Amino acid sequence: MTEQPLATTQGPGADKLITPSMFLELLITWTDANLSEIASLWSMPGEGWEDPFRTGLTKYILSQYVWADLGAPDTRKVYESDKKQADFVLNGTVATRSADKVVVEVKCQSLGRLADFMNDFGKDITKLDEVADAYADCPRLAFGVFFTRDFAKGAKGADDPAETAMVACNFTKRLNDYDHVYFSDTYQPIRRKAGKVTAEAVKKSGAIHRAEGGTNINVKGIPLEEWDVHELGIVYSLLPSKNEVARQAAIEQEKRERQAAQKRSLEVSNNDSDEDFQTSPSKRSRVTKNKKP
């Protein structure tokens, strides 16, 4: 079930840069070592817990790489709108090339918003499309932190589960669009690539959240194993730069236009060939020969 760790090798002369792969590995390592602390942040009342999460992660990264540049506040205003700023801009000060700067957005699931979390995460991905031209060559990374056991706020009471089997199944289906990692106290982080979520895993996620709960739950005869039950997860999407996306789109457009031109040329050639063949024969004109007197 596990996958190989992300590569962290850097090119010559880049030993003082934090790459996206390095950042993700540091994020996964810190999260795995601080599950209880993160759970306590999540359950705190308030508008959100992204700030303390970012602070804890920043402290850990700097403890591992004292030279790490995660983006001073004045380097995080990378968007077309002055009212928006990124959560991190890796190497925002030290990098001499835009391609070595990485714009990062963080989304932490608020209590009671499991059903809305993937939409909230998608908004961060859309936000990354709004980087200003000066940052159009920067790679972009969005990651989100979520809890699979959500709890309602308000009238239902703080201890009432907010998720249902349908919410859990739909959530797991949407995770399939992205790489993600599950965490637990018992097992090492379980990494899953986009497109690798099975129909069985979706069914199991719904069974976990049914009202009866407990152990020995079966999904059409398939028992739930303890590694099927996850509490905390991270979903992420590493995007090429805006300019790279535009370049690839231009290449694809040129390819489509070339194929269309070839198709039109072939059709014209076929039509020209058809003119060599008559659809119906023409009668010969009869010539009356003069008879000899």
C-alpha positions in Angstrom: 0.0 0.0 0.0 2.9 2.3 0.6 4.8 4.1 -2.1 8.5 5.1 -2.4 9.4 8.4 -0.8 9.4 11.5 -3.0 12.8 12.3 -4.5 14.7 15.0 -2.8 17.8 15.2 -5.0 18.7 18.7 -6.1 20.8 19.8 -9.1 24.3 21.3 -8.8 24.5 24.6 -7.1 21.0 24.3 -5.7 21.9 22.9 -2.2 20.4 25.9 -0.5 16.9 25.7 -2.1 13.8 23.9 -0.8 12.3 21.9 -3.6 8.6 20.9 -3.8 9.6 17.3 -3.1 11.7 18.3 -0.1 8.8 20.4 1.3 6.3 17.6 0.9 8.5 15.1 2.7 9.1 17.6 5.5 5.4 18.2 5.7 4.6 14.5 5.9 7.3 13.8 8.4 6.3 16.6 10.7 2.6 15.8 10.5 3.2 12.1 11.3 5.2 13.1 14.4 2.5 15.5 15.6 -0.9 13.9 15.2 -2.1 14.7 18.7 -1.0 18.3 18.5 -2.7 18.8 15.1 -5.9 17.2 16.4 -5.9 19.6 19.3 -5.5 22.6 16.9 -8.4 21.3 14.8 -10.7 21.0 17.8 -10.0 24.5 19.1 -12.8 27.0 18.8 -12.3 29.9 16.4 -12.2 30.7 12.7 -9.5 28.3 11.7 -6.2 26.7 12.6 -4.1 27.3 9.5 -1.9 29.9 11.3 -0.7 27.6 14.1 -0.3 24.8 11.7 1.9 26.9 9.4 3.9 28.1 12.4 4.5 24.6 13.7 5.6 23.4 10.3 7.8 26.4 9.8 9.6 25.8 13.1 10.2 22.2 12.2 11.6 22.9 8.7 14.0 25.6 10.1 15.1 23.1 12.8 16.1 20.7 9.9 17.5 23.4 7.5 18.4 26.6 9.3 19.0 28.2 5.9 15.5 27.4 4.6 13.7 30.3 3.0 9.9 29.8 3.2 9.1 33.4 2.1 9.2 36.5 4.2 5.8 38.4 4.3 6.9 40.9 1.6 7.7 38.0 -0.8 4.2 36.4 -0.4 2.3 39.0 -2.4 2.5 37.1 -5.6 -1.1 37.6 -6.9 -2.6 40.0 -9.3 -4.7 41.4 -6.4 -2.9 43.2 -3.6 -5.4 41.8 -1.2 -4.2 38.3 -1.6 -1.0 36.6 -0.6 0.4 33.1 -0.6 0.9 31.0 2.6 4.5 30.2 1.6 6.8 31.2 -1.2 9.7 28.7 -1.0 13.0 30.3 -1.8 11.2 33.6 -2.3 14.3 35.7 -1.3 17.3 33.5 -2.1 16.3 32.1 -5.5 17.7 34.0 -8.5 15.4 32.2 -11.0 11.7 32.3 -10.9 11.6 28.6 -11.7 13.2 27.9 -8.3 10.5 29.8 -6.4 7.5 27.8 -5.3 4.1 29.4 -4.5 2.3 27.3 -1.8 -1.3 27.5 -0.6 -2.5 25.7 2.6 -6.0 24.6 3.4 -6.9 23.2 6.8 -10.4 21.7 7.2 -12.5 23.6 9.7 -14.6 21.7 12.2 -17.9 20.6 10.7 -16.8 21.2 7.1 -15.8 17.8 5.8 -18.5 17.9 3.1 -17.1 21.3 1.9 -13.4 20.6 2.3 -12.7 19.4 -1.3 -14.5 22.5 -2.7 -12.4 24.7 -0.4 -9.2 22.9 -1.5 -10.3 23.4 -5.2 -10.6 27.2 -4.5 -6.9 27.3 -3.5 -5.9 25.6 -6.7 -8.0 28.1 -8.7 -6.3 30.9 -6.6 -2.9 29.7 -7.8 -4.0 30.5 -11.4 -4.1 34.1 -10.4 -0.4 34.7 -9.7 1.0 37.9 -11.3 3.1 37.8 -14.4 6.3 38.3 -12.4 5.6 34.8 -10.8 4.3 33.1 -14.0 7.4 30.9 -14.2 7.1 29.6 -10.6 5.9 26.1 -9.8 2.8 26.0 -7.6 1.7 23.7 -4.8 -1.6 23.4 -3.0 -2.0 21.1 0.0 -4.9 20.5 2.4 -5.1 18.9 5.8 -8.3 17.1 6.7 -9.9 14.8 9.4 -12.1 11.9 8.2 -14.0 12.0 11.5 -15.8 15.3 11.5 -18.1 16.7 14.2 -21.0 19.1 14.0 -21.2 22.5 15.6 -24.3 24.2 16.9 -27.6 22.6 17.5 -26.4 19.0 17.0 -23.8 19.4 19.8 -20.1 19.3 19.7 -19.9 15.5 20.1 -22.3 14.6 17.3 -20.7 13.2 14.2 -21.3 15.5 11.2 -20.3 13.1 8.5 -22.6 10.4 7.1 -21.8 7.4 5.0 -22.7 9.3 1.8 -20.5 12.3 2.8 -17.6 9.9 3.5 -18.0 8.1 0.2 -18.2 11.2 -1.8 -15.2 12.7 -0.1 -13.2 9.6 -0.8 -14.2 9.6 -4.5 -13.0 13.2 -4.9 -9.7 12.4 -3.2 -9.1 10.1 -6.1 -8.3 13.2 -8.3 -5.2 14.0 -6.2 -2.2 12.4 -4.5 -2.9 12.0 -0.8 -1.5 10.6 2.4 -3.3 9.0 5.3 -1.9 9.0 8.9 -2.6 6.9 12.0 -1.0 6.1 15.3 -0.5 2.5 14.3 0.9 2.6 10.8 3.5 4.5 8.8 1.9 7.2 6.5 0.0 5.5 3.7 0.6 7.2 0.4 -1.9 7.0 -2.5 -1.4 8.4 -6.0 -4.3 10.0 -7.9 -6.5 7.5 -9.6 -5.6 4.7 -7.3 -8.6 4.8 -5.0 -10.6 1.6 -5.5 -14.4 1.1 -5.4 -13.8 -1.1 -2.4 -12.0 1.7 -0.6 -14.9 4.0 -1.3 -17.4 1.5 0.1 -15.3 0.9 3.2 -15.1 4.7 3.9 -18.9 4.8 4.0 -19.1 1.7 6.3 -16.7 3.3 8.8 -19.1 6.2 9.2 -22.3 4.3 9.6 -24.2 4.9 12.8 -23.5 1.4 14.3 -19.7 2.1 14.2 -17.6 -0.3 16.2 -15.5 -3.2 14.9 -16.2 -6.2 12.8 -18.0 -4.2 10.2 -18.3 -5.8 6.8 -18.8 -4.3 3.4 -20.6 -7.0 1.4 -18.6 -9.7 3.1 -15.3 -7.7 3.0 -14.1 -7.1 6.6 -12.7 -3.7 7.5 -9.1 -3.9 8.6 -7.6 -1.5 11.1 -5.6 0.2 8.4 -8.8 1.0 6.6 -9.7 3.4 9.4 -8.0 6.8 9.0 -8.3 9.9 11.1 -6.0 12.5 9.5 -5.0 13.0 5.9 -3.2 15.4 3.6 -4.1 15.9 -0.1 -1.9 17.8 -2.4 -1.5 19.0 -6.0 1.8 20.1 -7.6 1.2 22.3 -10.6 3.5 23.5 -13.3 4.1 27.2 -13.7 1.4 29.3 -15.4 3.7 29.9 -18.3 4.5 26.2 -18.7 0.7 25.4 -18.7 0.3 28.0 -21.4 3.2 26.6 -23.4 1.7 23.1 -23.2 -1.7 24.4 -24.2 -0.2 26.2 -27.2 1.6 23.0 -28.3 -1.6 21.0 -28.0 -3.5 23.7 -30.0 -0.9 23.7 -32.7 -1.1 19.9 -32.9 -4.9 20.0 -33.2 -4.7 22.7 -36.0 -2.1 20.7 -37.8 -4.2 17.5 -37.7 -7.2 19.5 -38.9 -5.2 21.0 -41.8 -4.0 17.5 -42.8 -7.6 16.2 -42.7 -8.8 19.1 -44.9 -6.0 18.5 -47.3 -6.9 14.8 -47.5 -10.5 15.6 -48.1 -9.7 18.0 -51.0 -7.4 15.4 -52.5 -10.1 12.8 -52.3 -12.6 15.2 -54.0 -10.2 15.9 -56.8 -9.7 12.2 -57.4 -13.5 11.7 -57.5 -13.7 14.1 -60.5 -11.7 11.6 -62.6 -14.6 9.2 -62.4 -17.9 9.9 -64.0 -21.0 9.0 -62.1 -22.9 8.0 -65.4 -21.6 7.3 -68.8 -22.0 9.9 -71.6 -23.5 8.7 -74.9 -21.3 9.0 -78.0 -22.4 11.5 -80.5 -23.3 9.7 -83.7 -21.7 11.1 -86.9 -23.7 10.6 -90.1 -21.3 9.6 -92.8 -22.0 10.9 -96.3 -22.9 8.1 -98.7 -21.1 7.9 -102.0 -23.3 8.7 -104.9 
